[in-house]
Amino acid sequence: MLLCAKNDILQSIYTEAWNKKFKVSLSLIPSQKGFDDMCVPPDFRKTGALYPIINNEGLVKILKDRPRRGEIEILQHGFSHSVVRGYRGEFGINTLTF
């Protein structure tokens, strides 16, 4: 199971921007934890597992190729987006109720 954006979704969202020579900034989370939160797809919530982006080979190929072509820049957005000490994400405020 993969918990990463699908290649065709990125293509459908950004093709027009790329065709117009815009550079897109993507905030990536290297490893998403399966916890009960709306940012996690329903099938992966409450699993407690970590889903590393590296397991999505098609997406990784895009993320390597597009920066070389000047079409995207990658920004790291935390590490795992799990609940740590009652906080949502590594740096968020306590907005979750369990």
RAWO-V324197 format. One line per field, one symbol per residue. phi: phi as a letter, one per 40 degrees, with the letter a starting at -180 (. if undefined). Layout:
# RAWO-V324197
phi = ???
This chain:
# RAWO-V324197
phi = .bbadcdccdcccbdcccccgccbcbcbbdacccbcaccbddcbcgcgccbccccccccccccccccccgcabbbcbgbbfbcbfgbcgcbcbcbbbb
